[in-house]
């Protein structure tokens, strides 16, 4: 079955109707709902951090519950190994601005041969992946 990786920005745009990428995220979610969406605990932690204001928490927690219950969404657990794998990429990208969470994501995508991401970050493209939210804007 075809898999796609979901970045923090995708989950954030999906949850936040005021986000400029909300409609794109909704359309991509619809396009991919019958396929497997892979994400990580690190991504979900970052997502919850972005929606930590008291008025946003109920929305964030509701989407998190949907993600965790959806059999088409696979959440990769955070571990010492995932941290170290991401850290290795982070250490080797001295000329890039990608975060450690992005590097963990890249590691998971490479391990699972996933080449498309529900993401808007240019970092994904620099790493050789397709950032589908960017493609939709073109």
Secondary structure by P-SEA (a helix, b strand, c coil): cbbbbbcaaaaaaaacccccaaaaaaaaaaacccbbbbbcaaaaaaaaaaaccccaaaaaaaaaaaaaacccbbbbbbcaaaaaaaaaaaaacccccccaaaaaaaaaaaaaccccccccccccccccccaaaaaaac
